[in-house]
């Protein structure tokens, strides 16, 4: 039981510290998340061109 508590405490500490100090491990997911967002952005540009010929 104590081990589980310690593990949970470590996980919580890592998460809280990573979010404030933005450790490399936390920056990885944050950098990968915003990356896919710009991809869909260019998609809407070709969309307006399709209705014109139609």
mmCIF file as Biopython writes it, N, C-alpha, C and O atoms, coordinates in Angstrom:
data_model
#
loop_
_atom_site.group_PDB
_atom_site.id
_atom_site.type_symbol
_atom_site.label_atom_id
_atom_site.label_alt_id
_atom_site.label_comp_id
_atom_site.label_asym_id
_atom_site.label_entity_id
_atom_site.label_seq_id
_atom_site.pdbx_PDB_ins_code
_atom_site.Cartn_x
_atom_site.Cartn_y
_atom_site.Cartn_z
_atom_site.occupancy
_atom_site.B_iso_or_equiv
_atom_site.auth_seq_id
_atom_site.auth_asym_id
_atom_site.pdbx_PDB_model_num
ATOM 1   N N  . UNK A ? 1  ? 0.849   -1.209 0.000   1.0 0.0 1  A 1 
ATOM 2   C CA . UNK A ? 1  ? 0.000   0.000  0.000   1.0 0.0 1  A 1 
ATOM 3   C C  . UNK A ? 1  ? 0.880   1.254  0.000   1.0 0.0 1  A 1 
ATOM 4   O O  . UNK A ? 1  ? 0.642   2.198  -0.753  1.0 0.0 1  A 1 
ATOM 5   N N  . UNK A ? 2  ? 1.909   1.239  0.868   1.0 0.0 2  A 1 
ATOM 6   C CA . UNK A ? 2  ? 2.789   2.411  0.945   1.0 0.0 2  A 1 
ATOM 7   C C  . UNK A ? 2  ? 3.464   2.659  -0.402  1.0 0.0 2  A 1 
ATOM 8   O O  . UNK A ? 2  ? 3.620   3.801  -0.835  1.0 0.0 2  A 1 
ATOM 9   N N  . UNK A ? 3  ? 3.863   1.560  -1.058  1.0 0.0 3  A 1 
ATOM 10  C CA . UNK A ? 3  ? 4.536   1.704  -2.358  1.0 0.0 3  A 1 
ATOM 11  C C  . UNK A ? 3  ? 3.606   2.394  -3.352  1.0 0.0 3  A 1 
ATOM 12  O O  . UNK A ? 3  ? 4.021   3.284  -4.095  1.0 0.0 3  A 1 
ATOM 13  N N  . UNK A ? 4  ? 2.345   1.970  -3.355  1.0 0.0 4  A 1 
ATOM 14  C CA . UNK A ? 4  ? 1.377   2.579  -4.279  1.0 0.0 4  A 1 
ATOM 15  C C  . UNK A ? 4  ? 1.248   4.070  -4.001  1.0 0.0 4  A 1 
ATOM 16  O O  . UNK A ? 4  ? 1.217   4.888  -4.921  1.0 0.0 4  A 1 
ATOM 17  N N  . UNK A ? 5  ? 1.175   4.407  -2.731  1.0 0.0 5  A 1 
ATOM 18  C CA . UNK A ? 5  ? 1.060   5.825  -2.352  1.0 0.0 5  A 1 
ATOM 19  C C  . UNK A ? 5  ? 2.282   6.597  -2.838  1.0 0.0 5  A 1 
ATOM 20  O O  . UNK A ? 5  ? 2.159   7.701  -3.370  1.0 0.0 5  A 1 
ATOM 21  N N  . UNK A ? 6  ? 3.451   6.013  -2.652  1.0 0.0 6  A 1 
ATOM 22  C CA . UNK A ? 6  ? 4.684   6.678  -3.076  1.0 0.0 6  A 1 
ATOM 23  C C  . UNK A ? 6  ? 4.693   6.873  -4.586  1.0 0.0 6  A 1 
ATOM 24  O O  . UNK A ? 6  ? 5.054   7.940  -5.082  1.0 0.0 6  A 1 
ATOM 25  N N  . UNK A ? 7  ? 4.296   5.838  -5.306  1.0 0.0 7  A 1 
ATOM 26  C CA . UNK A ? 7  ? 4.271   5.923  -6.771  1.0 0.0 7  A 1 
ATOM 27  C C  . UNK A ? 7  ? 3.309   7.029  -7.206  1.0 0.0 7  A 1 
ATOM 28  O O  . UNK A ? 7  ? 3.635   7.856  -8.058  1.0 0.0 7  A 1 
ATOM 29  N N  . UNK A ? 8  ? 2.128   7.025  -6.609  1.0 0.0 8  A 1 
ATOM 30  C CA . UNK A ? 8  ? 1.134   8.046  -6.955  1.0 0.0 8  A 1 
ATOM 31  C C  . UNK A ? 8  ? 1.678   9.440  -6.651  1.0 0.0 8  A 1 
ATOM 32  O O  . UNK A ? 8  ? 1.516   10.370 -7.440  1.0 0.0 8  A 1 
ATOM 33  N N  . UNK A ? 9  ? 2.323   9.565  -5.498  1.0 0.0 9  A 1 
ATOM 34  C CA . UNK A ? 9  ? 2.894   10.856 -5.105  1.0 0.0 9  A 1 
ATOM 35  C C  . UNK A ? 9  ? 3.951   11.294 -6.122  1.0 0.0 9  A 1 
ATOM 36  O O  . UNK A ? 9  ? 4.002   12.460 -6.512  1.0 0.0 9  A 1 
ATOM 37  N N  . UNK A ? 10 ? 4.787   10.356 -6.542  1.0 0.0 10 A 1 
ATOM 38  C CA . UNK A ? 10 ? 5.834   10.673 -7.526  1.0 0.0 10 A 1 
ATOM 39  C C  . UNK A ? 10 ? 5.208   11.110 -8.848  1.0 0.0 10 A 1 
ATOM 40  O O  . UNK A ? 10 ? 5.651   12.081 -9.462  1.0 0.0 10 A 1 
ATOM 41  N N  . UNK A ? 11 ? 4.183   10.394 -9.278  1.0 0.0 11 A 1 
ATOM 42  C CA . UNK A ? 11 ? 3.514   10.728 -10.540 1.0 0.0 11 A 1 
ATOM 43  C C  . UNK A ? 11 ? 2.918   12.128 -10.458 1.0 0.0 11 A 1 
ATOM 44  O O  . UNK A ? 11 ? 3.083   12.940 -11.368 1.0 0.0 11 A 1 
ATOM 45  N N  . UNK A ? 12 ? 2.225   12.399 -9.358  1.0 0.0 12 A 1 
ATOM 46  C CA . UNK A ? 12 ? 1.605   13.715 -9.184  1.0 0.0 12 A 1 
ATOM 47  C C  . UNK A ? 12 ? 2.675   14.801 -9.160  1.0 0.0 12 A 1 
ATOM 48  O O  . UNK A ? 12 ? 2.525   15.856 -9.776  1.0 0.0 12 A 1 
ATOM 49  N N  . UNK A ? 13 ? 3.774   14.516 -8.424  1.0 0.0 13 A 1 
ATOM 50  C CA . UNK A ? 13 ? 4.864   15.491 -8.320  1.0 0.0 13 A 1 
ATOM 51  C C  . UNK A ? 13 ? 5.466   15.747 -9.700  1.0 0.0 13 A 1 
ATOM 52  O O  . UNK A ? 13 ? 5.714   16.892 -10.075 1.0 0.0 13 A 1 
ATOM 53  N N  . UNK A ? 14 ? 5.693   14.683 -10.439 1.0 0.0 14 A 1 
ATOM 54  C CA . UNK A ? 14 ? 6.270   14.827 -11.795 1.0 0.0 14 A 1 
ATOM 55  C C  . UNK A ? 14 ? 5.336   15.636 -12.681 1.0 0.0 14 A 1 
ATOM 56  O O  . UNK A ? 14 ? 5.784   16.532 -13.396 1.0 0.0 14 A 1 
ATOM 57  N N  . UNK A ? 15 ? 4.053   15.332 -12.642 1.0 0.0 15 A 1 
ATOM 58  C CA . UNK A ? 15 ? 3.089   16.042 -13.482 1.0 0.0 15 A 1 
ATOM 59  C C  . UNK A ? 15 ? 3.041   17.518 -13.107 1.0 0.0 15 A 1 
ATOM 60  O O  . UNK A ? 15 ? 3.071   18.387 -13.979 1.0 0.0 15 A 1 
ATOM 61  N N  . UNK A ? 16 ? 2.967   17.797 -11.815 1.0 0.0 16 A 1 
ATOM 62  C CA . UNK A ? 16 ? 2.861   19.189 -11.373 1.0 0.0 16 A 1 
ATOM 63  C C  . UNK A ? 16 ? 4.147   19.949 -11.687 1.0 0.0 16 A 1 
ATOM 64  O O  . UNK A ? 16 ? 4.105   21.097 -12.130 1.0 0.0 16 A 1 
ATOM 65  N N  . UNK A ? 17 ? 5.290   19.301 -11.455 1.0 0.0 17 A 1 
ATOM 66  C CA . UNK A ? 17 ? 6.577   19.965 -11.700 1.0 0.0 17 A 1 
ATOM 67  C C  . UNK A ? 17 ? 6.813   20.125 -13.197 1.0 0.0 17 A 1 
ATOM 68  O O  . UNK A ? 17 ? 7.366   21.135 -13.632 1.0 0.0 17 A 1 
ATOM 69  N N  . UNK A ? 18 ? 6.402   19.145 -13.982 1.0 0.0 18 A 1 
ATOM 70  C CA . UNK A ? 18 ? 6.617   19.204 -15.435 1.0 0.0 18 A 1 
ATOM 71  C C  . UNK A ? 18 ? 5.770   20.324 -16.034 1.0 0.0 18 A 1 
ATOM 72  O O  . UNK A ? 18 ? 6.206   20.992 -16.971 1.0 0.0 18 A 1 
ATOM 73  N N  . UNK A ? 19 ? 4.579   20.533 -15.509 1.0 0.0 19 A 1 
ATOM 74  C CA . UNK A ? 19 ? 3.697   21.560 -16.069 1.0 0.0 19 A 1 
ATOM 75  C C  . UNK A ? 19 ? 4.228   22.951 -15.747 1.0 0.0 19 A 1 
ATOM 76  O O  . UNK A ? 19 ? 4.038   23.882 -16.530 1.0 0.0 19 A 1 
ATOM 77  N N  . UNK A ? 20 ? 4.894   23.102 -14.597 1.0 0.0 20 A 1 
ATOM 78  C CA . UNK A ? 20 ? 5.403   24.418 -14.204 1.0 0.0 20 A 1 
ATOM 79  C C  . UNK A ? 20 ? 6.789   24.660 -14.800 1.0 0.0 20 A 1 
ATOM 80  O O  . UNK A ? 20 ? 7.075   25.743 -15.312 1.0 0.0 20 A 1 
ATOM 81  N N  . UNK A ? 21 ? 7.649   23.634 -14.727 1.0 0.0 21 A 1 
ATOM 82  C CA . UNK A ? 21 ? 9.019   23.800 -15.236 1.0 0.0 21 A 1 
ATOM 83  C C  . UNK A ? 21 ? 9.096   23.439 -16.717 1.0 0.0 21 A 1 
ATOM 84  O O  . UNK A ? 21 ? 10.119  23.668 -17.362 1.0 0.0 21 A 1 
ATOM 85  N N  . UNK A ? 22 ? 8.011   22.872 -17.258 1.0 0.0 22 A 1 
ATOM 86  C CA . UNK A ? 22 ? 7.972   22.475 -18.675 1.0 0.0 22 A 1 
ATOM 87  C C  . UNK A ? 22 ? 9.189   21.633 -19.030 1.0 0.0 22 A 1 
ATOM 88  O O  . UNK A ? 22 ? 9.969   21.989 -19.913 1.0 0.0 22 A 1 
ATOM 89  N N  . UNK A ? 23 ? 9.342   20.506 -18.328 1.0 0.0 23 A 1 
ATOM 90  C CA . UNK A ? 23 ? 10.476  19.615 -18.588 1.0 0.0 23 A 1 
ATOM 91  C C  . UNK A ? 23 ? 10.403  19.078 -20.019 1.0 0.0 23 A 1 
ATOM 92  O O  . UNK A ? 23 ? 9.343   19.139 -20.642 1.0 0.0 23 A 1 
ATOM 93  N N  . UNK A ? 24 ? 11.512  18.555 -20.549 1.0 0.0 24 A 1 
ATOM 94  C CA . UNK A ? 24 ? 11.535  18.016 -21.919 1.0 0.0 24 A 1 
ATOM 95  C C  . UNK A ? 24 ? 10.458  16.964 -22.150 1.0 0.0 24 A 1 
ATOM 96  O O  . UNK A ? 24 ? 9.891   16.871 -23.239 1.0 0.0 24 A 1 
ATOM 97  N N  . UNK A ? 25 ? 10.181  16.169 -21.114 1.0 0.0 25 A 1 
ATOM 98  C CA . UNK A ? 25 ? 9.169   15.119 -21.260 1.0 0.0 25 A 1 
ATOM 99  C C  . UNK A ? 25 ? 7.789   15.751 -21.457 1.0 0.0 25 A 1 
ATOM 100 O O  . UNK A ? 25 ? 6.978   15.238 -22.227 1.0 0.0 25 A 1 
ATOM 101 N N  . UNK A ? 26 ? 7.525   16.845 -20.776 1.0 0.0 26 A 1 
ATOM 102 C CA . UNK A ? 26 ? 6.215   17.506 -20.888 1.0 0.0 26 A 1 
ATOM 103 C C  . UNK A ? 26 ? 6.159   18.335 -22.165 1.0 0.0 26 A 1 
ATOM 104 O O  . UNK A ? 26 ? 5.087   18.510 -22.744 1.0 0.0 26 A 1 
ATOM 105 N N  . UNK A ? 27 ? 7.306   18.847 -22.610 1.0 0.0 27 A 1 
ATOM 106 C CA . UNK A ? 27 ? 7.327   19.692 -23.813 1.0 0.0 27 A 1 
ATOM 107 C C  . UNK A ? 27 ? 7.090   18.842 -25.053 1.0 0.0 27 A 1 
ATOM 108 O O  . UNK A ? 27 ? 6.556   19.336 -26.047 1.0 0.0 27 A 1 
ATOM 109 N N  . UNK A ? 28 ? 7.479   17.569 -25.010 1.0 0.0 28 A 1 
ATOM 110 C CA . UNK A ? 28 ? 7.290   16.695 -26.176 1.0 0.0 28 A 1 
ATOM 111 C C  . UNK A ? 28 ? 5.818   16.626 -26.590 1.0 0.0 28 A 1 
ATOM 112 O O  . UNK A ? 28 ? 5.488   16.939 -27.734 1.0 0.0 28 A 1 
ATOM 113 N N  . UNK A ? 29 ? 4.930   16.220 -25.677 1.0 0.0 29 A 1 
ATOM 114 C CA . UNK A ? 29 ? 3.503   16.131 -26.037 1.0 0.0 29 A 1 
ATOM 115 C C  . UNK A ? 29 ? 2.932   17.493 -26.418 1.0 0.0 29 A 1 
ATOM 116 O O  . UNK A ? 29 ? 2.076   17.581 -27.298 1.0 0.0 29 A 1 
ATOM 117 N N  . UNK A ? 30 ? 3.392   18.540 -25.772 1.0 0.0 30 A 1 
ATOM 118 C CA . UNK A ? 30 ? 2.844   19.877 -26.057 1.0 0.0 30 A 1 
ATOM 119 C C  . UNK A ? 30 ? 3.263   20.332 -27.446 1.0 0.0 30 A 1 
ATOM 120 O O  . UNK A ? 30 ? 2.499   21.003 -28.140 1.0 0.0 30 A 1 
ATOM 121 N N  . UNK A ? 31 ? 4.482   19.968 -27.855 1.0 0.0 31 A 1 
ATOM 122 C CA . UNK A ? 31 ? 4.970   20.385 -29.173 1.0 0.0 31 A 1 
ATOM 123 C C  . UNK A ? 31 ? 4.318   19.543 -30.268 1.0 0.0 31 A 1 
ATOM 124 O O  . UNK A ? 31 ? 4.077   20.028 -31.374 1.0 0.0 31 A 1 
ATOM 125 N N  . UNK A ? 32 ? 4.038   18.290 -29.955 1.0 0.0 32 A 1 
ATOM 126 C CA . UNK A ? 32 ? 3.423   17.417 -30.953 1.0 0.0 32 A 1 
ATOM 127 C C  . UNK A ? 32 ? 1.934   17.744 -31.120 1.0 0.0 32 A 1 
ATOM 128 O O  . UNK A ? 32 ? 1.385   17.587 -32.210 1.0 0.0 32 A 1 
ATOM 129 N N  . UNK A ? 33 ? 1.290   18.191 -30.057 1.0 0.0 33 A 1 
ATOM 130 C CA . UNK A ? 33 ? -0.142  18.500 -30.128 1.0 0.0 33 A 1 
ATOM 131 C C  . UNK A ? 33 ? -0.406  19.692 -31.059 1.0 0.0 33 A 1 
ATOM 132 O O  . UNK A ? 33 ? -1.250  19.586 -31.949 1.0 0.0 33 A 1 
ATOM 133 N N  . UNK A ? 34 ? 0.283   20.805 -30.881 1.0 0.0 34 A 1 
ATOM 134 C CA . UNK A ? 34 ? 0.063   21.975 -31.742 1.0 0.0 34 A 1 
ATOM 135 C C  . UNK A ? 34 ? 0.501   21.737 -33.187 1.0 0.0 34 A 1 
ATOM 136 O O  . UNK A ? 34 ? 0.001   22.392 -34.101 1.0 0.0 34 A 1 
ATOM 137 N N  . UNK A ? 35 ? 1.416   20.820 -33.396 1.0 0.0 35 A 1 
ATOM 138 C CA . UNK A ? 35 ? 1.925   20.547 -34.752 1.0 0.0 35 A 1 
ATOM 139 C C  . UNK A ? 35 ? 0.801   20.125 -35.693 1.0 0.0 35 A 1 
ATOM 140 O O  . UNK A ? 35 ? 0.684   20.685 -36.783 1.0 0.0 35 A 1 
ATOM 141 N N  . UNK A ? 36 ? -0.032  19.153 -35.309 1.0 0.0 36 A 1 
ATOM 142 C CA . UNK A ? 36 ? -1.121  18.701 -36.199 1.0 0.0 36 A 1 
ATOM 143 C C  . UNK A ? 36 ? -2.132  19.798 -36.495 1.0 0.0 36 A 1 
ATOM 144 O O  . UNK A ? 36 ? -2.810  19.740 -37.521 1.0 0.0 36 A 1 
ATOM 145 N N  . UNK A ? 37 ? -2.251  20.783 -35.635 1.0 0.0 37 A 1 
ATOM 146 C CA . UNK A ? 37 ? -3.244  21.846 -35.827 1.0 0.0 37 A 1 
ATOM 147 C C  . UNK A ? 37 ? -2.977  22.634 -37.125 1.0 0.0 37 A 1 
ATOM 148 O O  . UNK A ? 37 ? -3.910  22.858 -37.897 1.0 0.0 37 A 1 
ATOM 149 N N  . UNK A ? 38 ? -1.744  23.053 -37.379 1.0 0.0 38 A 1 
ATOM 150 C CA . UNK A ? 38 ? -1.442  23.817 -38.604 1.0 0.0 38 A 1 
ATOM 151 C C  . UNK A ? 38 ? -1.723  23.019 -39.869 1.0 0.0 38 A 1 
ATOM 152 O O  . UNK A ? 38 ? -2.027  23.602 -40.910 1.0 0.0 38 A 1 
ATOM 153 N N  . UNK A ? 39 ? -1.626  21.694 -39.796 1.0 0.0 39 A 1 
ATOM 154 C CA . UNK A ? 39 ? -1.878  20.866 -40.980 1.0 0.0 39 A 1 
ATOM 155 C C  . UNK A ? 39 ? -3.308  21.069 -41.518 1.0 0.0 39 A 1 
ATOM 156 O O  . UNK A ? 39 ? -3.475  21.331 -42.709 1.0 0.0 39 A 1 
ATOM 157 N N  . UNK A ? 40 ? -4.336  20.954 -40.667 1.0 0.0 40 A 1 
ATOM 158 C CA . UNK A ? 40 ? -5.717  21.154 -41.135 1.0 0.0 40 A 1 
ATOM 159 C C  . UNK A ? 40 ? -5.969  22.591 -41.600 1.0 0.0 40 A 1 
ATOM 160 O O  . UNK A ? 40 ? -6.892  22.834 -42.379 1.0 0.0 40 A 1 
ATOM 161 N N  . UNK A ? 41 ? -5.180  23.518 -41.144 1.0 0.0 41 A 1 
ATOM 162 C CA . UNK A ? 41 ? -5.380  24.928 -41.518 1.0 0.0 41 A 1 
ATOM 163 C C  . UNK A ? 41 ? -5.266  25.117 -43.030 1.0 0.0 41 A 1 
ATOM 164 O O  . UNK A ? 41 ? -6.141  25.746 -43.626 1.0 0.0 41 A 1 
ATOM 165 N N  . UNK A ? 42 ? -4.212  24.590 -43.673 1.0 0.0 42 A 1 
ATOM 166 C CA . UNK A ? 42 ? -4.060  24.742 -45.129 1.0 0.0 42 A 1 
ATOM 167 C C  . UNK A ? 42 ? -5.184  24.058 -45.909 1.0 0.0 42 A 1 
ATOM 168 O O  . UNK A ? 42 ? -5.464  24.445 -47.043 1.0 0.0 42 A 1 
ATOM 169 N N  . UNK A ? 43 ? -5.820  23.066 -45.331 1.0 0.0 43 A 1 
ATOM 170 C CA . UNK A ? 43 ? -6.884  22.328 -46.015 1.0 0.0 43 A 1 
ATOM 171 C C  . UNK A ? 43 ? -8.032  23.256 -46.434 1.0 0.0 43 A 1 
ATOM 172 O O  . UNK A ? 43 ? -8.485  23.174 -47.575 1.0 0.0 43 A 1 
ATOM 173 N N  . UNK A ? 44 ? -8.511  24.129 -45.553 1.0 0.0 44 A 1 
ATOM 174 C CA . UNK A ? 44 ? -9.627  25.040 -45.900 1.0 0.0 44 A 1 
ATOM 175 C C  . UNK A ? 44 ? -9.311  25.923 -47.107 1.0 0.0 44 A 1 
ATOM 176 O O  . UNK A ? 44 ? -10.233 26.335 -47.811 1.0 0.0 44 A 1 
ATOM 177 N N  . UNK A ? 45 ? -8.052  26.221 -47.366 1.0 0.0 45 A 1 
ATOM 178 C CA . UNK A ? 45 ? -7.699  27.108 -48.488 1.0 0.0 45 A 1 
ATOM 179 C C  . UNK A ? 45 ? -8.128  26.488 -49.824 1.0 0.0 45 A 1 
ATOM 180 O O  . UNK A ? 45 ? -8.753  27.170 -50.636 1.0 0.0 45 A 1 
ATOM 181 N N  . UNK A ? 46 ? -7.801  25.193 -50.071 1.0 0.0 46 A 1 
ATOM 182 C CA . UNK A ? 46 ? -8.219  24.566 -51.338 1.0 0.0 46 A 1 
ATOM 183 C C  . UNK A ? 46 ? -9.729  24.383 -51.423 1.0 0.0 46 A 1 
ATOM 184 O O  . UNK A ? 46 ? -10.270 24.262 -52.522 1.0 0.0 46 A 1 
ATOM 185 N N  . UNK A ? 47 ? -10.404 24.362 -50.307 1.0 0.0 47 A 1 
ATOM 186 C CA . UNK A ? 47 ? -11.860 24.152 -50.298 1.0 0.0 47 A 1 
ATOM 187 C C  . UNK A ? 47 ? -12.576 25.223 -51.143 1.0 0.0 47 A 1 
ATOM 188 O O  . UNK A ? 47 ? -13.408 24.866 -51.977 1.0 0.0 47 A 1 
ATOM 189 N N  . UNK A ? 48 ? -12.288 26.493 -50.962 1.0 0.0 48 A 1 
ATOM 190 C CA . UNK A ? 48 ? -12.956 27.560 -51.744 1.0 0.0 48 A 1 
ATOM 191 C C  . UNK A ? 48 ? -12.738 27.401 -53.239 1.0 0.0 48 A 1 
ATOM 192 O O  . UNK A ? 48 ? -13.588 27.807 -54.031 1.0 0.0 48 A 1 
ATOM 193 N N  . UNK A ? 49 ? -11.619 26.821 -53.639 1.0 0.0 49 A 1 
ATOM 194 C CA . UNK A ? 49 ? -11.322 26.670 -55.071 1.0 0.0 49 A 1 
ATOM 195 C C  . UNK A ? 49 ? -12.234 25.599 -55.681 1.0 0.0 49 A 1 
ATOM 196 O O  . UNK A ? 49 ? -12.584 25.682 -56.858 1.0 0.0 49 A 1 
ATOM 197 N N  . UNK A ? 50 ? -12.615 24.601 -54.888 1.0 0.0 50 A 1 
ATOM 198 C CA . UNK A ? 50 ? -13.453 23.508 -55.401 1.0 0.0 50 A 1 
ATOM 199 C C  . UNK A ? 50 ? -14.839 24.034 -55.813 1.0 0.0 50 A 1 
ATOM 200 O O  . UNK A ? 50 ? -15.296 23.723 -56.913 1.0 0.0 50 A 1 
ATOM 201 N N  . UNK A ? 51 ? -15.512 24.812 -54.974 1.0 0.0 51 A 1 
ATOM 202 C CA . UNK A ? 51 ? -16.861 25.311 -55.317 1.0 0.0 51 A 1 
ATOM 203 C C  . UNK A ? 51 ? -16.857 26.190 -56.571 1.0 0.0 51 A 1 
ATOM 204 O O  . UNK A ? 51 ? -17.854 26.229 -57.291 1.0 0.0 51 A 1 
ATOM 205 N N  . UNK A ? 52 ? -15.766 26.888 -56.841 1.0 0.0 52 A 1 
ATOM 206 C CA . UNK A ? 52 ? -15.722 27.785 -58.001 1.0 0.0 52 A 1 
ATOM 207 C C  . UNK A ? 52 ? -15.951 27.007 -59.304 1.0 0.0 52 A 1 
ATOM 208 O O  . UNK A ? 52 ? -16.838 27.364 -60.079 1.0 0.0 52 A 1 
ATOM 209 N N  . UNK A ? 53 ? -15.166 25.947 -59.558 1.0 0.0 53 A 1 
ATOM 210 C CA . UNK A ? 53 ? -15.372 25.184 -60.803 1.0 0.0 53 A 1 
ATOM 211 C C  . UNK A ? 53 ? -16.735 24.506 -60.838 1.0 0.0 53 A 1 
ATOM 212 O O  . UNK A ? 53 ? -17.342 24.339 -61.896 1.0 0.0 53 A 1 
ATOM 213 N N  . UNK A ? 54 ? -17.207 24.113 -59.633 1.0 0.0 54 A 1 
ATOM 214 C CA . UNK A ? 54 ? -18.491 23.406 -59.581 1.0 0.0 54 A 1 
ATOM 215 C C  . UNK A ? 54 ? -19.607 24.323 -60.007 1.0 0.0 54 A 1 
ATOM 216 O O  . UNK A ? 54 ? -20.767 23.913 -60.030 1.0 0.0 54 A 1 
#
